[in-house]
Amino acid sequence: MTGWVPTTCMRCAVGCGHLQRGADLGNGVDSVRGDASHPTNRGLACQRGVSETADPAATFLSRPLVRRDGELVPTTWDVALGKVTEAMRVAHERDPDAVGVLGSGQQTNEAAYALGKAARGALGTRHYDANTTLCMASAVNAYYDAFGSDAPPCSYEDVPKAESHVVWGANPAVAHPVLFRWVTDSARDGELVVVDPVETESAEAADVHVQPEPGADLTLARAVLAHVVETGRVDEAFVEAHTEGFDDACADLPDAEAACEAAGVERADVEALASALDARTLLYWGMGVNQSTRGTATAGALIDLCLATGNLGEGTGPFSLTGQANSMGTRVCSSKGGWPGMCDYDDLDARARVAEAWGVDVARLPDDTGPGPVGMFEAVGDDIEVLWTVATNPAAGMPDAADAAERLDDVFLVAQDAFHTETVEHADVVLPAATWGESEGTTTNMERTVSRVRAVTDLPAGVRTDLDIIAAVANGVRPGTFERHPEPAAVFDEMTALTAGTPADCSGLSYDRLDDAGAVRWPAPDAETSVAYRYRDGDGWAFETQSGDARFSTGAPDDDLPEPTSESYPLTLTTGRESDGYNTGVRSRGGETAVPTVRANPADAADGDRVTVETRRGSVAAVVAADPAVPSGVLWLSIHHPATNRLTLPAVDPRSAEPNYKQCAARLVPRTDGADVPETSATRSTGEASD
């Protein structure tokens, strides 16, 4: 067995430091524990991060595969890469946009940067994105609107300093148990308010639980702002000195009473939220806000609440909770929505700087960021002839997933992954990649902290790292894009150099600095600086906007929710996380996939009922877990089950292109086929953090 190696957990975006040991015999991670010396978690670790690192319940890929006569068969790396690059070259010669690339928040910073360089530089395609757009794009847009730059202004250092914690459309007790422990520890001397249609594990721990109708978060947020204005709670000094657009934001506020009724809440609920904002408040939100056709507007409305009440500064602020481990890193360096350092895509200086660093003509870079993942899949099989997926599972993860999976059969599909997924089943070429504990690099957590990811075991025979595979593919399309086997440290240095002088300046970071400090938060413009709270200018503020002031959001979408209930589909389907589930379940479900459990209020279905959940896109056989925590009229399915997204809606936010996963019309139909289904219970595990 190897000695203990310090690294970072890649299970979620909290960014906990781990100590890991490799196995005595063969490959793999033998032991995992929290790292007491890591500045992020100081030894705390959740069991799921430990167990899924050491023993993922998944089927590993161990050799390249190619499709012959309809079957995937083993082959050599030379053959597999040859087929990939030949297909890409042929498509690229016709049109660079004929190649699509879909990345992931599971890659290291180095691999994410390299994939962007391959997609935007070597291929020059606009059809490039990542599954992080399916989770965080609405929050990204809202941050840009308000502050002129992406990412939370606050950090973990503010959690113990807050007097009030408002968690909106998120369930960190399950999704981020270590962070939730810090929140509940702080709230013992303050208050915890949770906003969620369902009585989640986080809501069970709250002092106040507000339950809007699914999809009514924007209406509720605007009702709260109207109530704040009506009751004289506006921090007028802060608003006057450091913001713009407040009068315009107030001009179209709804009547608070009418908005309460539309959101399905009482006036007392709105008063509870306004009262919470009177104190020093951190306002957290998650997928329940972002994954909506109103996601950008809703996230902006939550930032408005912070601005109006002066909740910006130590112990306060708008804090979006990120799901995947390196979603923040993809936002900084992957070139999917902006150039490295979060530079605007149409920034001519940034484009020229990137083109020079990559050794390409600036005209080779695409003119826009592309249509988003849903728009990409609409083009699959038509404009897109070759699709390359990296560490993502769109056959299960896209909305209206059955249609997405069918489209994968109409394209030359290259699936790069560590595990056998639903997407692999459709692939023409499969490239087996390293997973946690097998790769070197860095990752960036949700509060902008960069830390090292280290290998604790040798690569299995037949497997290559994401970075090595990406370089080989890119060099096959455009020779010389990368060194033959690029070193992660060299790629990191190239990436951070491109961020110098940008809003997400990481140019002061190096592997040596990260090794010495354990982890460093950006902005880090030099070898000594690390900014905890962004945008501070002495005792004042300097935001990345043209005026230097923070901006209130203006206007609100007039569109109704994309699919309200009807006589034919009288129930609302929503989705959420489970404590023992991982993304589309690839690392956590193992073996055969059981029939999903649909949680429903006892008024709508009986425990153990065999049913079919139907929407306008498809149907899924399920078994009912009667649960009073789910409101009457609402159905709840786990996002981790591969069947769930056969039902969800591909409508997207017009600004962020993020899908409307959290609300669509559904119905329950009794099943009489007598098929065996697993036993069910409404009992839910806690996912608690441990020392």
C-alpha positions in Angstrom: 0.0 0.0 0.0 1.3 3.5 -0.8 1.6 6.2 1.7 -1.1 8.8 2.3 -1.3 11.2 -0.7 -3.0 14.6 -0.2 -5.6 15.3 -3.0 -9.1 16.8 -3.5 -12.4 15.0 -3.4 -14.1 15.1 -6.8 -17.5 14.1 -5.6 -19.1 17.5 -5.4 -18.1 21.2 -5.5 -17.3 21.7 -1.8 -13.7 20.8 -2.6 -12.8 18.9 0.5 -9.2 17.8 0.9 -8.7 14.1 1.1 -5.8 11.8 2.0 -5.8 8.7 -0.2 -3.8 5.5 -0.4 -3.3 3.3 -3.4 -3.9 -0.5 -3.3 -1.1 -2.9 -2.4 -1.8 -5.1 -5.4 -2.9 -3.9 -8.8 -4.6 -0.6 -9.3 -7.2 1.4 -7.5 -7.7 3.5 -4.3 -7.6 1.5 -1.1 -8.3 4.0 1.6 -9.7 7.5 1.9 -10.1 10.0 4.7 -10.5 13.7 5.2 -7.3 15.8 5.3 -7.0 17.8 8.5 -4.4 20.0 7.0 -6.5 21.1 4.0 -7.7 24.7 4.4 -11.1 24.0 3.0 -12.5 21.2 5.2 -9.9 20.7 8.0 -10.5 17.0 8.0 -14.3 16.9 7.5 -15.5 14.4 4.9 -18.8 12.9 3.9 -19.2 9.2 3.6 -20.3 9.3 0.0 -17.2 11.1 -1.1 -15.1 8.6 0.7 -16.9 5.5 -0.5 -17.4 6.5 -4.2 -13.7 7.4 -4.4 -12.5 4.1 -3.0 -15.2 1.8 -4.4 -17.5 3.3 -7.0 -20.5 1.1 -7.9 -19.8 1.3 -11.6 -18.5 -0.8 -14.5 -15.0 0.4 -15.5 -13.9 0.8 -19.1 -10.5 -0.9 -19.5 -9.8 -0.9 -23.3 -10.7 1.2 -26.3 -13.7 -0.1 -28.2 -14.9 0.3 -31.7 -18.2 -0.6 -33.3 -18.1 -3.5 -35.8 -21.2 -5.1 -37.3 -23.3 -3.3 -34.6 -21.2 -4.5 -31.7 -18.6 -2.8 -29.6 -15.4 -4.8 -29.7 -11.9 -4.2 -28.1 -9.3 -2.6 -30.2 -5.9 -0.8 -29.8 -5.5 2.9 -29.0 -3.9 3.5 -32.4 -7.0 2.1 -34.2 -9.4 3.9 -32.0 -7.7 7.3 -32.3 -7.2 6.8 -36.0 -11.0 6.3 -36.5 -11.8 9.3 -34.3 -9.4 11.7 -36.0 -10.3 10.5 -39.5 -14.0 11.1 -38.8 -13.3 14.5 -37.4 -11.1 15.6 -40.3 -13.6 14.6 -42.9 -16.4 16.4 -41.1 -14.2 19.4 -40.3 -13.2 19.8 -44.0 -16.9 20.2 -44.8 -17.6 22.6 -42.0 -15.9 23.1 -38.6 -19.3 23.2 -37.0 -20.0 19.7 -38.2 -18.0 18.4 -35.1 -19.7 18.8 -31.7 -17.9 18.5 -28.4 -19.6 18.1 -25.0 -17.4 18.3 -21.8 -18.0 18.0 -18.1 -17.6 19.5 -14.7 -15.8 16.3 -13.7 -12.6 17.1 -15.6 -9.6 18.7 -14.0 -8.9 22.4 -14.9 -6.1 21.2 -17.2 -8.3 18.8 -19.1 -11.2 21.3 -19.3 -8.8 23.9 -20.6 -7.3 21.5 -23.1 -10.8 20.4 -24.3 -11.6 24.0 -25.0 -8.4 24.5 -26.9 -9.1 21.4 -28.9 -12.7 22.4 -29.7 -12.3 26.2 -30.2 -8.7 26.2 -31.5 -7.9 22.9 -33.3 -11.5 22.3 -34.6 -12.8 25.9 -34.5 -16.4 24.7 -33.8 -19.2 26.7 -32.3 -20.8 23.4 -31.3 -18.9 23.0 -28.0 -20.4 23.1 -24.5 -20.4 21.2 -21.2 -22.9 19.5 -19.0 -22.2 22.4 -16.5 -24.5 24.5 -18.6 -27.3 22.1 -17.6 -26.7 23.1 -14.0 -25.1 26.5 -13.5 -25.6 28.7 -16.6 -28.5 30.7 -15.2 -26.5 31.6 -12.1 -23.6 32.6 -14.4 -25.8 35.0 -16.4 -27.2 36.5 -13.2 -23.8 37.2 -11.7 -22.6 38.8 -15.0 -25.8 40.9 -15.0 -25.3 42.1 -11.5 -21.6 42.4 -11.0 -20.1 42.3 -14.5 -18.3 39.0 -13.7 -19.2 35.4 -12.8 -18.9 33.5 -9.5 -20.0 34.3 -5.9 -18.5 37.4 -4.3 -18.6 35.6 -0.9 -16.8 32.5 0.3 -16.8 29.8 3.0 -15.2 32.3 5.3 -18.5 34.1 5.5 -20.6 31.2 6.6 -19.8 31.4 10.4 -20.1 35.2 10.2 -23.6 35.1 8.9 -26.6 35.6 11.3 -29.2 34.3 8.8 -29.0 31.6 6.2 -31.6 31.4 3.4 -31.3 28.3 1.3 -33.5 28.6 -1.9 -34.2 25.8 -4.3 -31.3 23.6 -3.0 -30.9 20.7 -0.7 -27.3 20.9 0.7 -28.0 18.4 3.4 -27.9 15.9 0.6 -25.9 17.6 -2.1 -23.2 19.3 0.0 -23.2 17.7 3.5 -19.9 19.2 4.7 -21.0 22.7 3.7 -24.5 22.1 5.3 -22.8 21.2 8.6 -21.1 24.6 8.6 -24.4 26.3 7.8 -26.3 24.5 10.6 -23.5 25.1 13.0 -23.7 28.9 12.2 -27.5 28.9 12.3 -27.6 27.6 15.9 -27.0 31.2 17.0 -29.1 32.6 14.1 -31.7 31.4 11.7 -32.0 28.9 8.8 -34.8 29.5 6.3 -35.3 27.0 3.4 -37.4 27.7 0.3 -38.4 24.5 -1.5 -41.7 23.0 -2.7 -40.7 19.7 -1.0 -39.9 19.2 2.7 -36.4 18.1 2.0 -33.7 17.0 4.4 -32.5 20.6 4.5 -36.0 21.9 5.2 -36.3 19.4 8.1 -33.4 21.2 9.8 -34.7 24.7 9.1 -36.3 27.1 11.5 -38.7 28.2 8.7 -39.7 26.3 5.6 -41.4 28.2 2.8 -43.1 26.0 0.2 -43.9 27.8 -3.1 -45.5 26.0 -6.0 -43.0 24.3 -8.3 -41.8 26.9 -10.8 -43.0 29.9 -8.7 -39.6 31.0 -7.4 -39.4 34.1 -9.5 -42.9 35.2 -8.4 -42.0 34.6 -4.7 -38.7 36.5 -5.0 -40.4 39.5 -6.5 -43.1 39.4 -3.8 -40.3 39.5 -1.2 -38.7 42.5 -2.8 -42.0 44.3 -3.0 -42.6 43.5 0.7 -39.1 44.8 1.5 -39.9 48.1 -0.3 -43.3 48.4 1.2 -42.1 47.8 4.8 -39.2 50.2 4.6 -36.4 47.6 4.8 -34.3 48.9 1.9 -30.7 49.8 2.8 -31.0 53.1 1.0 -27.4 54.2 1.7 -26.0 51.1 0.1 -28.4 51.2 -2.8 -27.6 54.9 -3.5 -23.9 54.6 -3.2 -23.1 51.3 -4.8 -25.9 50.2 -7.2 -27.8 51.3 -10.3 -31.2 50.4 -11.6 -33.1 50.2 -8.4 -36.0 52.5 -9.4 -36.4 50.6 -12.7 -36.5 47.3 -10.7 -39.1 48.7 -8.4 -41.3 50.1 -11.2 -42.6 46.7 -12.3 -42.8 44.9 -9.0 -46.0 43.0 -8.4 -48.5 43.7 -5.7 -47.1 41.6 -2.8 -50.5 40.1 -1.9 -51.3 39.0 -5.4 -47.8 37.6 -5.9 -48.1 35.6 -2.7 -51.3 34.0 -4.1 -49.7 33.3 -7.4 -46.7 31.6 -5.7 -48.8 29.5 -3.5 -47.5 31.0 -0.2 -48.9 33.1 2.7 -48.1 36.7 3.4 -46.5 35.4 6.6 -44.0 33.4 4.5 -42.9 36.6 2.6 -42.6 38.4 5.9 -40.4 35.6 7.3 -38.0 35.9 4.3 -37.9 39.7 4.5 -37.3 39.4 8.2 -34.4 37.0 7.6 -32.8 39.5 5.2 -32.9 42.2 8.0 -30.0 40.3 9.6 -26.5 39.6 8.1 -27.6 37.1 5.5 -26.1 34.6 3.1 -28.6 33.6 0.4 -27.7 30.3 -1.2 -29.5 28.8 -4.2 -29.2 25.8 -6.4 -30.7 23.8 -9.2 -34.3 24.5 -8.1 -33.7 28.1 -9.2 -31.3 27.6 -12.1 -33.0 24.8 -14.0 -36.0 26.7 -15.2 -37.0 28.8 -18.2 -37.0 31.6 -15.6 -33.6 30.6 -14.1 -31.6 33.7 -15.0 -34.4 36.0 -14.0 -34.9 34.2 -10.7 -31.2 34.1 -9.8 -31.1 37.8 -10.6 -34.1 38.4 -8.4 -32.3 36.7 -5.5 -29.2 38.9 -6.0 -31.6 41.9 -6.1 -32.8 40.9 -2.6 -29.2 41.0 -1.4 -28.5 44.4 -3.0 -31.7 46.0 -1.8 -31.1 45.0 1.8 -27.4 45.7 1.8 -26.5 42.1 2.2 -23.1 42.4 0.5 -19.9 42.1 2.5 -18.6 40.0 5.4 -21.0 37.3 6.4 -23.5 38.2 3.6 -24.1 37.8 -0.1 -25.6 35.8 -3.0 -24.0 32.3 -3.0 -24.9 29.9 -5.8 -24.3 26.3 -4.9 -22.4 24.3 -7.6 -23.0 20.6 -8.1 -20.2 19.1 -10.0 -16.7 19.2 -8.5 -15.1 21.4 -11.2 -18.0 23.3 -12.6 -16.4 26.5 -11.4 -13.2 25.5 -13.2 -15.0 25.0 -16.5 -16.4 28.5 -16.1 -12.9 30.0 -15.7 -10.8 28.1 -18.2 -12.8 25.9 -20.7 -13.6 28.5 -23.3 -17.2 27.3 -23.6 -19.0 30.5 -22.6 -16.0 32.9 -22.5 -12.3 33.0 -23.0 -10.0 31.9 -20.1 -10.3 34.3 -17.2 -14.1 34.8 -17.9 -13.5 37.2 -20.7 -16.4 38.1 -22.9 -16.5 36.0 -26.1 -16.7 39.0 -28.3 -13.8 40.8 -26.5 -11.4 41.3 -29.5 -8.3 41.7 -27.3 -9.1 38.4 -25.5 -9.7 36.6 -28.8 -6.4 37.9 -30.1 -4.5 36.9 -26.9 -6.0 33.4 -27.0 -5.3 32.9 -30.7 -1.7 33.9 -30.2 -1.2 31.6 -27.3 -2.8 28.7 -29.2 -0.8 29.4 -32.4 -3.9 29.8 -34.6 -5.3 32.5 -36.8 -7.9 34.5 -34.9 -10.3 33.8 -37.8 -10.2 30.1 -36.8 -12.0 30.9 -33.5 -15.8 30.6 -33.8 -17.8 33.8 -33.8 -20.2 32.8 -31.0 -20.4 30.4 -28.1 -23.0 28.1 -29.7 -26.5 27.1 -29.0 -26.0 25.3 -25.6 -26.4 21.5 -25.1 -30.1 21.3 -26.0 -29.5 23.3 -29.1 -26.5 21.1 -30.0 -28.6 18.0 -29.7 -31.2 19.5 -32.0 -28.4 19.7 -34.5 -27.1 16.2 -33.9 -27.5 14.0 -37.0 -28.1 17.1 -39.2 -25.5 19.9 -38.9 -23.4 17.9 -36.5 -21.9 14.7 -38.0 -19.4 13.8 -35.3 -20.1 14.2 -31.6 -17.3 13.8 -28.9 -18.5 13.4 -25.3 -16.1 13.7 -22.4 -17.0 12.5 -18.9 -20.6 13.1 -19.5 -23.7 10.9 -20.1 -26.2 12.8 -22.3 -28.2 9.7 -23.2 -29.5 9.8 -19.6 -28.7 13.4 -18.6 -30.3 15.5 -21.3 -34.0 16.6 -21.0 -36.3 14.5 -23.2 -33.5 11.9 -23.0 -35.1 9.3 -25.1 -35.1 11.7 -28.1 -31.5 12.6 -27.2 -30.4 9.0 -27.2 -32.1 8.3 -30.5 -30.2 11.2 -32.0 -26.9 9.7 -30.8 -27.5 6.8 -33.3 -27.6 9.4 -36.2 -24.1 10.7 -35.6 -20.5 9.3 -35.4 -20.3 9.2 -31.6 -17.0 9.3 -29.6 -17.6 8.5 -25.9 -14.6 9.3 -23.6 -15.3 8.1 -20.1 -14.0 6.0 -17.2 -17.2 4.0 -16.9 -19.8 2.1 -19.1 -22.7 4.5 -19.4 -25.9 4.7 -21.3 -24.1 7.0 -23.8 -21.3 4.4 -24.3 -24.0 2.0 -25.6 -24.5 4.3 -28.6 -20.9 5.0 -29.3 -18.9 4.2 -32.5 -15.6 4.6 -30.6 -15.1 4.4 -26.9 -12.0 5.9 -25.3 -11.4 4.7 -21.7 -10.2 7.4 -19.4 -8.7 7.6 -15.9 -10.9 8.5 -12.9 -10.4 9.9 -9.4 -7.1 8.8 -7.9 -5.5 8.1 -11.3 -4.9 11.6 -12.7 -2.8 14.7 -11.8 -4.1 18.2 -12.0 -6.2 20.8 -10.2 -9.8 21.6 -9.5 -11.8 24.7 -8.5 -14.5 24.5 -5.9 -17.7 26.5 -5.7 -16.2 29.4 -3.7 -13.3 29.9 -6.2 -10.6 27.8 -4.3 -8.1 26.0 -6.5 -6.4 22.9 -5.1 -4.4 19.9 -6.3 -5.7 16.6 -7.6 -3.1 13.8 -7.4 -2.8 10.3 -8.6 -2.4 7.7 -5.8 -2.3 4.7 -8.1 -0.8 3.8 -11.4 -3.0 3.9 -14.5 -4.6 0.6 -15.4 -3.3 -0.9 -18.6 -5.3 0.2 -21.6 -6.5 3.5 -19.9 -5.2 7.0 -20.5 -5.9 10.3 -18.7 -8.4 12.8 -20.1 -5.6 15.3 -20.8 -3.6 12.7 -22.8 -6.6 11.6 -24.8 -7.7 15.2 -25.6 -4.1 16.0 -26.8 -4.0 13.0 -29.0 -7.3 13.8 -30.6 -6.5 17.4 -31.1 -3.1 16.6 -32.6 -4.7 14.2 -35.0 -6.9 17.0 -36.3 -4.4 19.8 -36.1 -0.8 18.6 -35.5 1.1 20.5 -33.0 -1.8 21.7 -30.9 -0.3 20.1 -27.9 2.9 18.3 -26.9 2.5 14.6 -27.6 2.0 13.8 -23.9 1.5 17.2 -22.2 2.4 17.6 -18.6 -0.5 18.9 -16.4 1.8 21.5 -14.8 2.7 23.0 -18.1 -0.9 23.1 -19.2 -1.8 24.7 -15.9 0.8 27.4 -16.4 -0.4 28.1 -20.0 -4.0 28.4 -18.7 -3.2 30.6 -15.8 -1.0 32.9 -17.9 -4.0 33.6 -20.2 -6.0 34.8 -17.2 -3.6 37.6 -16.2 -5.4 40.8 -15.8 -8.9 39.3 -16.2 -11.7 39.2 -13.7 -10.8 35.6 -12.8 -7.0 36.2 -12.6 -5.2 33.0 -11.6 -1.8 34.1 -12.9 -0.3 34.0 -9.4 -1.1 30.4 -9.0 1.4 27.5 -9.6 1.7 23.9 -8.5 4.4 24.9 -6.1 2.2 27.5 -4.4 -0.8 25.1 -4.2 1.5 22.4 -2.8 2.7 24.8 -0.1 -0.7 26.4 0.8 -2.9 23.4 0.2 -5.4 25.5 -1.7 -5.7 29.1 -2.9 -8.7 31.2 -3.8 -8.9 33.3 -6.9 -8.5 36.2 -7.9 -4.8 35.5 -7.3 -3.0 38.0 -9.5 0.4 37.5 -8.0 2.2 34.9 -5.9 1.1 36.4 -2.6 -2.5 37.6 -3.2 -5.7 35.6 -2.7 -9.0 37.5 -2.5 -11.7 36.2 -0.1 -14.5 38.7 -0.7 -14.6 40.0 -4.2 -15.2 43.6 -5.5 -14.0 45.3 -2.3 -12.2 48.6 -2.8 -11.0 49.6 0.6 -14.2 50.4 2.5 -16.1 50.7 -0.7 -16.9 48.6 -3.8 -15.6 48.4 -7.3 -17.7 46.0 -9.5 -16.7 44.7 -13.0 -19.5 46.8 -14.6 -18.9 49.8 -16.8 -20.1 52.2 -14.0 -18.4 50.3 -11.2 -21.8 49.8 -9.5 -23.8 46.6 -9.0 -26.8 46.4 -11.2 -30.4 45.5 -10.3 -32.1 43.2 -12.7 -34.7 44.8 -14.9 -37.9 43.4 -16.0 -39.3 39.9 -15.6 -40.3 37.3 -18.2 -43.9 37.6 -19.2 -44.0 34.0 -20.4 -46.0 31.5 -18.5 -44.3 28.3 -17.3 -43.7 26.1 -20.4 -45.9 23.2 -19.4 -48.6 23.9 -16.8 -50.8 21.1 -15.5 -54.0 20.3 -17.4 -57.0 18.0 -17.2 -55.0 15.3 -19.0 -51.8 15.9 -17.0 -53.0 17.1 -13.6 -49.8 16.6 -11.6 -46.4 18.5 -11.6 -43.3 16.4 -11.9 -40.1 17.8 -10.2 -36.7 16.2 -9.7 -34.1 16.3 -7.0 -31.0 14.7 -5.5 -30.5 11.7 -3.2 -27.7 11.4 -0.7 -26.4 8.2 -2.2 -26.8 9.2 -5.9 -24.2 10.6 -8.2 -25.1 12.7 -11.3 -26.9 10.2 -13.7 -26.0 7.4 -11.2 -23.0 6.1 -13.1 -20.8 5.8 -10.1 -23.5 5.0 -7.5 -26.1 2.7 -8.8 -24.0 -0.3 -10.0 -25.3 -3.5 -11.7 -28.9 -3.6 -12.9 -30.9 -0.5 -12.7 -34.0 -0.9 -10.5 -37.4 0.4 -11.3 -37.4 4.1 -10.1 -39.3 5.1 -7.0 -41.7 8.1 -7.5 -42.5 10.0 -4.3 -46.0 11.3 -4.1 -48.3 12.7 -1.4 -50.5 10.1 0.2 -53.5 12.0 -1.2 -52.4 11.3 -4.7 -51.2 7.7 -4.5 -50.7 4.8 -2.0 -47.4 3.4 -0.8 -46.3 0.5 -3.0 -48.6 1.3 -5.9 -47.2 0.1 -9.2 -47.7 3.0 -11.7 -46.5 4.5 -14.9 -45.4 8.1 -14.7 -46.4 9.7 -18.0 -45.5 13.1 -19.5 -46.0 14.4 -23.1 -42.5 13.0 -23.9 -42.7 9.5 -22.6 -43.5 7.1 -19.8 -41.6 5.3 -17.0 -42.7 2.4 -14.9 -42.3 3.2 -11.2 -43.3 2.3 -7.7 -44.9 4.8 -5.4 -43.3 5.8 -2.1 -46.2 7.7 -0.3 -44.5 10.7 1.4 -46.2 13.6 3.1 -43.0 15.7 2.5 -44.1 16.0 -1.1 -47.0 18.4 -1.6 -50.3 17.1 -3.0 -50.3 17.5 -6.8 -46.5 17.0 -7.0 -44.5 14.0 -8.1 -40.8 13.7 -7.2 -38.2 11.6 -9.1 -34.5 11.2 -8.5 -32.2 12.9 -11.0 -29.8 10.0 -10.6 -32.0 7.4 -12.2 -31.3 7.1 -15.9 -35.0 6.9 -16.8 -36.0 10.2 -15.1 -35.1 12.5 -18.0 -37.1 10.6 -20.5 -39.9 12.6 -18.9 -38.4 16.1 -18.5 -38.9 19.1 -20.7 -36.3 20.4 -23.2 -37.6 24.0 -23.0 -34.7 26.3 -22.0 -34.0 29.7 -20.4 -33.8 32.2 -23.2 -30.7 33.7 -21.7 -28.7 30.8 -20.3 -30.0 27.9 -22.5 -30.4 25.9 -19.3 -33.2 23.4 -19.4 -36.5 23.4 -17.4 -35.8 20.2 -15.5 -37.7 21.1 -12.3 -41.3 21.4 -13.6 -43.5 19.7 -16.2 -47.0 18.3 -16.4 -47.4 14.6 -15.6 -49.9 11.9 -14.6 -49.9 8.6 -12.8 -51.4 5.6 -14.5 -51.9 2.3 -12.5 -50.0 -0.7 -13.8 -51.4 -4.1 -14.0 -48.5 -6.0 -15.6 -47.4 -7.5 -12.2 -43.8 -6.8 -12.9 -41.5 -7.2 -9.9 -40.4 -3.9 -8.3 -38.2 -3.2 -5.3 -39.5 -2.5 -1.8 -40.0 1.2 -1.1 -40.0 3.5 1.8 -40.4 7.2 2.4 -37.5 7.1 4.8 -34.6 9.3 3.6 -30.9 9.1 4.5 -29.2 12.2 5.9 -25.9 12.3 4.1 -24.3 13.9 7.2 -20.7 14.9 7.3 -18.3 13.2 9.7 -15.0 14.1 11.3 
